[in-house]
Amino acid sequence: MAKPAQGTKYRGSIHDFPDFDPSRDAEALYTAMKGFGSDKEAILELITSRSNRQRQEICQSYKSLYGKDLIADLKYELTGKFERLIVGLMRPLAYCDAKEIKDAISGIGTDEKCLIEILASRTNEQIHQLVAAYKDAYERDLEADIIGDTSGHFQKMLVVLLQGTREADDVVSEDLVQQDVQDLYEAGELKWGTDEAQFIYILGNRSKQHLRLVFDEYLKTTGKPIEASIRGELSGDFEKLMLAVVKCIRSTPEYFAERLFKAMKGLGTRDNTLIRIMVSRSELDMLDIREIFRTKYEKSLYSMIKNDTSGEYKRALLKLCGGDDDAAGQFFPEAAQVAYQMWELSAVARVELKGTVRPADNFNPDADAKALRKAMKGLGTDEDTIIDIITHRSNAQRQQIRQTFKSHFGRDLMADLKSEISGDLARLILGLMMPPAHYDAKQLKKAMEGAGTDEKALIEILATRTNAEIRAICEAYKEDYHKSLEDALSSDTSGHFKRILVSLATGNREEGGEDRDQAREDAQEIADTPSGDKTSLETRFMTILCTRSYQHLRRVFQEFVKMTNYDVEHTIKKEMSGDVRDVFVAIVQSVKNKPLFFADKLYKSMKGAGTDEKTLTRIMISRSEIDLLNIRREFIEKYDKSLHQAIEGDTSGDFLKALLAICGGED
């Protein structure tokens, strides 16, 4: 069993079995595999209850007693994923890693994700053991095989990691921290092209503790996290490798929690990844991975494995997991620390927001108006021309085209478009033609029309718009519908939900910076409400969440974690329900990372059977000139596929063409 460093607590889920007798275990396994069929339950129960060191002793005893190789017998008796898992557990970790890497580079194609995961996450000692195990098992040099199967900067960084020469954590120099920040900045952001060698040298050799200080200082100096610079400056497998290295330096357990989640989310399970991580981390940091998993994904690792796998394979994985952490709202100190650091990052980051639709160069409203008239005249409609012009002009330019169209032809461009195109494409194109405030006003009006209310649309718009945007929406609503937005909300909603929406619709959120003392008071105010006192809790949250500036709220939420060991979002989900819960969660997520909030909404609009075209259209239109490029980056980071790919797989025809034009590119 891997021993924890002196003074640290063991964080694995598998322990040495008490009263261990390798000969008795070898006999039990022989009996379980003897005769017709095998006792899989006995095999999994025994092997998942022994540490890796004990399993090696069982292998030796088995050979001494029966003259047979235990792993060969297990391979013969078991099949499929269960066999891969059990056999993986029987190998020493270094040999298990060696086998994974050999499989990753054998045959046609390379499993780059496997190479990245292993080499980015292992310690110096583990790397040295892996290189020796590879040589012993395959009589080949691992570095030579990696060089033969990879190329470019990706190959160079893998070779650096294979040396296992990262500096020890006690090697930290303040002067060197500043120098490394400057070198990374000059190698990427300040350079035409990128000096990849600097990224490789610094990220491949400096100690973890040193690099954490470098990352903190880089954020303060440049206003963006190192991950954003890596995404902007590097590409392909090299980019993915460097991001994995950064994640492991920040928190190896968090890196594996994310890998496990991605292995099981959506349709199908990436069983190789799931098996590899559950085997390799079971005696190292599985408890930390479990805690972070629950904090990040609001469900336990145990419950996700339980719902995503089956049979003996499932039972064996659950044994390695070691327990179920699903006790809603309860947090471990380590998990609270992750939440605290996340709010710290959110508080100091200065993210440059970028849209995907920009004003067209050499804009000529006269030529555009004529081209649109021609596209709609006579038999049939030239949808391609309509899409090309309208999706490649800014909203201000579209308003000029509308005016020019009326001056030239005495016709209303919106009315002509409405008569020529239909369905999802019409809603998208007509939405793009409206001024943003009038478009939002119309979406709010539609959300409150007829039987039932679209609370999600009300929340999405009112919880995410700036003061200036809210005030413009209120004016547009009054102008278009001869009724105040506040009156409309008051007559269509009720209770605390109504009060929250009306508060947001005033557009009077404070706009100053943070006040540390006030942030502590505000955090205390919402932390002091007794659990179960729902009315008081909702009132206190409304007073603070609907009025304080975003910058100030980030500090409030950070102080809240410090006081309670709870993340504010989880507290809201635990203590509240219905529309009130949903609007407060939307505010918190918007404060935390607004582009990620919209990325989540877009993903949910397209996942599963059927597409929520209204939400998809509304977000693509409303964010196209504000932060859709940032949304794209958050989308691919969280869901491992680009927004472009998601749209391509979920829509069709002219609607698809127009959406992809607004999306602005493939990531």
C-alpha positions, 0 to 999 in steps of 0.5 A: 500500500502506498504510504502517505508522506510523513505528517500527512493523512492517508487519503486512499479508499483501499487499505491493507486487509487485517489478518492477511494470509496470502496462501489462504487468499490464493486458495480462495481464488483457486476455488472460485475459478475451479470447475465449470464457471467462476464465482465472480462475486468471491473474486471481486470481494477478495481482490477489492478488499486487499491493497496492491502490496497484498495482491502481489503477495497473493500472486506469489503464493498462487504460483508457489501453490499451483504453479500457475500465473494468477493474472493469466487464470483471471484473464481466462475466467473473466471477460470484458470490462470486469476482467480489465478492472480486476487484472488492472488491480492485480498489477503494481501501479507502475506496471499498470501505467506501463501497460496503459501507455503501451496500449495507447501507442500500439497499433493504428493511431495514438490515445493522446488522452491516456498519455496526457493523463498519466504523464501530466499527473504522476510524481517524479518517483512514479515516473521513474518507476513507470520507465523501469516497469516499461523496460522490464515488461516490454524490453523497450525504452519508453522515451524512444517509443513515445518519440516514435509515436508523437511529434512536435511540441507535444512530443517535447513536453512528454519527453520533459515529463518522462525525465521525472526531474520536476523540482521539489516543492521546497524549491521556491524563489520569489525573484524567480516567480516574477521572472517566470511570470515575465518569461511566460507573458513575453513568450505568449501574449507579448510575442508575435507567434509563441515561444513554446520552449519557454512554456515547456521549460517552466511548466515541465521543470519548476516545483508545484509550489513554485508554479502555484505562486507563478499562476497567482502572480500571472493572474495579478499581472496580466488580468487573466489566468494562465489557462486562458493564455495557454488556450489563446497561444497553443493548440491541439494535443500540446494545448491539452497537455499543458492545460492538464499539467496546469490542472494537476499543479493546481490540484491533482484530485480536482483534475481526476474528479473532472476526468471521471465526470467526463468519462461518465456524463452523456451517452456512453461511458469511457470505461478505459478512463474510468478503470484507469483512474479508479485503479490508479488513485484508489490508494493515493487520493480517492477520498480527495477526488470524491470530496471535490467531485461532489462539490463540483458536480452536486452528486457523489462519485458513488451515485454516478458510478452506480447509475452509469455501470452495471453487474460485477463491474459496477460492484467492483468500482463501488468497492474502489470508490469506498463510500457514498458522499451524498448528504445534500449540503454537507461539505468537507473542509477540503471541498469548502477550500476548493469553493473558496479558491474558486471565488478568489479566482473569480474576484481577481480575474479580469476577463476580456469579453468578446462577441463573435459578430462585429461591424462589417468592414467597408459597410455599405447599407445601400448595397445591402438593402438592394441585395436583400430586396433582390433576394426576396423579389420574384419566385422563391427566396435566396435564403443564403444571401439573407443569412450572409448579410444579416449574420455578418453585420452588427446590430447598429449596421442592421438598423441602418439597413432597415432605414435604407431599405425603407428609404429606397423601396418604401417597404418595411424590411421586417415585414418583407422578411416575415413574409419570405422566411418561416419557422426557426430561421425566421425567429432567428433572423427577425430577432437579429434585426431588432435592437437588443433592448426591444428584442429582450422586451419582446422575449419577456412579453412572450414569456408572460403571454397566454396560459402559463409563464416561461419563468426560465426566460424571465430568469435568464434575461433579468438575472444576467443583464447590466443596469444599463441593459435593464433600463433600456429594456424597461424603456423598450417595453413601455414603448412597444407594449404601453405598459411598464415591465414592473406592472407586467411582472407584478400581474404575471408572477407572485410571492417572493419570486415576483419581488425578486424579479421586480427588484432586478427590473429596476436596474439599480444594482450597485456598480462600485467595487468591493467593500471587504468589511461590508462583504463580511457583514453581508455574508454574516447576514445570510449565514445567520438565518436559521435553517428552515426559516425560508421566508426570512432566508429568501428576504435576506438573500434578495436584499443582498443578491439583487442590489450589491455589485457583482464584484462585491458579491464575489467577496460576499460569497467567498466570506460565506464559504469561510464562515460556513464551509458551504458554497452559497449555490449549494446552500440555495439549492438545499434551503430553497425551492422552485422559481425562487431557488432558480433565480438566486442560482442564476444570479450566483452563477452569473456573478461567478462566471456569466459566459459559463452560465450561458454555455450551460444553458446552450448545452441543456438546450441541445442535449437529449431528445429534441432541441429547445430552439427558443432558448438556443435562438435567444442566447445566440442572438443576445450574446452574439456581440457581447461574450459569445466568444467567451461562451464558446471557450467555456463550452468546449472546456466543460463539455469536451466538444465545441459549440459549433459541433453541438449546433451542427449535430442538433440543428439543420438546414438554413437555421443551422447555417445561420446559427453557425455564422453567428457562432463564428468559428470552430474551436 
